[in-house]
Amino acid sequence: MYSINEEYRYDSLNLETQKIYFTDFKAMFSFRYEFNKDSLVLYKYYTKLSFGFSKEDFTIPVGIFKFNDNGNIVESFEYQNNDYGKGKRLLTKYYYDTSNTLVSKEILYKPSNIDDVALDSKEVTYYHYSNKKLDSTTSTFSWTDRDKQKQSYTIRYIYDDNELISKSIAMDSLVTYYKHIKYD
C-alpha cells in the first residue's frame, strides 16, 4: 500500500514556512517571504538546501502572490509540490463579492514539460457560507487526457466551526475525514 503524509508549519501571519512530504522518502521544503508594498506583491523563496536544489534556486521566487488595495489576494503563481521548474505551474485567480468575501477561485495547471501540453488542467472552486462563516467548498477538476478525452470530477469539502476541513466527499462516494493537530 502506498501512502503520503504531509506536514505544514506556519508563522504568526499564517504564511507557510515549512512543508514536509513523507512517502517512500522524506522531502522537506522551508521558505522565506519578501513583500513589495509598492506593488502589493509577496514573493516566496526557499531557505534551506535540499536534494536537487542549487544555490541559484534561492534567488528565484517559487511563489508570487498579488494583492488588491483591499488586501485580498487576487492572483498567485506557484509550482505544484514545490518542485521549482519541475512540477506543474499553478496560476490561481481569486474572485470576491462586493463585501470582499471570497466567492470562487480558478486554478490553471500548466505542465513544465512542453511535450505534456495535453495534460493542462483546471480546478474551479466555489465557496459556500452560513452566517458569514465558511461552511463548504465545491471544486471541479477538469482536464484533457492523453487520448484527448475530456475528464472531470467534483470534490466537496465540509468545514467545522473553526473553518478547518472536517471531511471531504469526492465523486459522491469517497469520504475522507481530517484531523488537525496543533504543534507548539
C-alpha atoms as one frame of an Amber mdcrd trajectory, in Angstrom:
protein
   0.000   0.000   0.000   1.296   3.435  -0.925   0.674   6.363   1.415   1.540
  10.027   1.584   1.751  12.125   4.705   2.186  15.898   4.604   3.059  18.250
   7.443   2.924  22.040   7.322   4.389  24.713   9.590   3.171  28.324   9.610
   4.417  31.582  11.086   2.360  34.083  13.113   0.983  35.596   9.880  -0.196
  32.150   8.733   2.424  32.003   5.975   3.720  28.534   5.166   7.278  28.275
   6.485   7.824  24.566   6.035   6.284  21.667   4.134   7.337  18.076   4.723
   6.355  15.142   2.486   6.634  11.567   3.706   6.223   8.859   1.068   8.915
   6.274   0.439  11.322   9.101   1.365  11.172  12.375   3.269  11.328  15.723
   1.457  11.469  18.976   3.405  10.907  22.467   1.979  11.491  25.645   4.013
  10.515  29.140   2.883  11.017  32.841   3.468   8.985  35.774   2.132   9.596
  39.306   0.860   6.788  41.836   0.393   6.923  44.766  -2.041   4.499  47.285
  -0.537   4.513  49.495  -3.657   3.291  46.756  -5.999   1.396  44.736  -3.314
   3.293  41.591  -4.315   4.556  38.914  -1.907   7.483  36.729  -3.071   8.185
  33.243  -1.675  11.736  31.781  -1.686  13.463  28.610  -0.495  15.611  28.985
   2.640  17.366  25.629   3.079  19.237  23.450   0.659  17.557  20.151  -0.053
  18.416  17.435  -2.532  18.268  18.538  -6.143  18.432  22.301  -5.497  21.201
  24.685  -6.470  22.138  27.940  -4.748  20.524  29.760  -7.698  17.153  28.288
  -6.692  17.261  30.517  -3.592  17.319  33.726  -5.656  14.320  32.886  -7.859
  10.807  33.117  -6.343   8.975  29.798  -6.044   5.747  31.690  -5.422   4.395
  35.124  -6.365   1.227  36.478  -4.720  -0.554  39.650  -5.898  -2.969  41.597
  -3.698  -5.552  44.316  -4.354  -5.940  47.566  -2.427  -8.344  45.850  -0.001
  -5.629  43.369   0.996  -7.261  40.455  -0.807  -5.119  38.066  -2.792  -6.178
  38.277  -6.446  -3.577  36.127  -8.194  -0.829  33.669  -7.301   1.789  31.685
  -9.174   3.495  28.611  -7.709   4.862  25.222  -8.696   2.947  22.095  -7.668
   4.691  20.126  -4.895   7.263  22.921  -4.530   9.274  21.483  -7.426  10.807
  24.685  -8.769  10.785  24.381 -12.543   9.942  20.659 -12.421   6.310  20.323
 -11.334   3.177  21.731 -12.880   2.881  25.505 -12.755  -0.171  26.745 -10.889
  -1.750  30.080 -11.778  -4.595  30.897  -9.394  -7.111  33.722  -9.727  -9.382
  34.733  -6.835 -12.810  36.391  -7.110 -14.662  38.359  -4.416 -18.143  39.789
  -3.984 -18.803  43.465  -3.153 -18.291  42.793   0.578 -14.788  41.353  -0.083
 -15.878  37.770   0.605 -14.111  35.134  -1.458 -16.710  33.514  -3.731 -14.568
  31.493  -6.137 -11.091  30.712  -7.350  -9.763  29.222 -10.547  -6.500  27.284
 -10.743  -4.869  26.611 -14.099  -2.284  23.810 -14.033   0.317  24.024 -16.798
   2.896  21.268 -17.292   6.540  22.324 -17.255   7.391  19.743 -19.907   6.452
  21.115 -23.353   5.601  17.568 -24.523   2.841  17.307 -21.925   0.659  20.226
 -23.116  -2.278  17.823 -23.496  -2.250  17.457 -19.719  -3.283  21.036 -18.947
  -5.962  21.020 -16.294  -8.205  23.382 -14.397  -9.807  23.498 -10.964 -12.722
  25.815 -10.169 -13.777  26.171  -6.530 -16.913  27.842  -5.189 -17.130  28.912
  -1.537 -20.365  28.484   0.446 -21.054  30.360   3.695 -23.527  30.123   6.597
 -23.827  33.114   8.917 -20.695  34.625   7.314 -18.594  31.541   8.186 -17.175
  29.154   5.622 -19.457  26.134   5.508 -18.217  24.189   2.480 -16.482  24.391
  -0.870 -17.187  22.616  -4.119 -14.300  22.058  -6.530 -14.480  20.668 -10.039
 -11.287  19.403 -11.648 -11.251  19.112 -15.426  -8.577  18.063 -17.903  -7.974
  16.503 -21.275  -6.239  13.143 -21.035  -3.521  11.759 -23.319  -6.229  10.334
 -25.610  -7.685  13.866 -25.933 -10.783  12.879 -23.937 -12.268  15.459 -21.549
 -12.326  14.260 -17.956 -13.614  15.780 -14.724 -14.606  15.044 -11.151 -16.001
  17.046  -8.247 -14.999  17.121  -4.592 -16.809  18.840  -1.750 -15.077  19.916
   1.461 -17.095  20.372   4.662 -15.685  22.727   7.327 -16.047  22.680  11.110
 -16.893  25.632  13.390 -13.237  26.765  13.265 -13.388  26.807   9.447 -10.984
  23.853   9.208 -11.694  20.979   6.830 -13.502  18.204   8.694 -14.275  15.912
   5.762 -14.274  15.670   2.007 -16.573  13.823  -0.357 -15.091  13.016  -3.753
 -17.117  11.784  -6.709 -20.134  11.329  -4.373 -18.590   8.228  -2.811 -15.057
   8.613  -1.432 -15.252  10.167   2.048 -12.133  11.354   3.892 -12.110  12.623
   7.482  -9.451  15.103   8.641  -7.705  15.516  11.973  -5.922  18.768  12.816
  -3.033  18.763  15.277  -1.572  21.955  16.697   2.184  21.895  17.278   3.702
  24.268  19.793
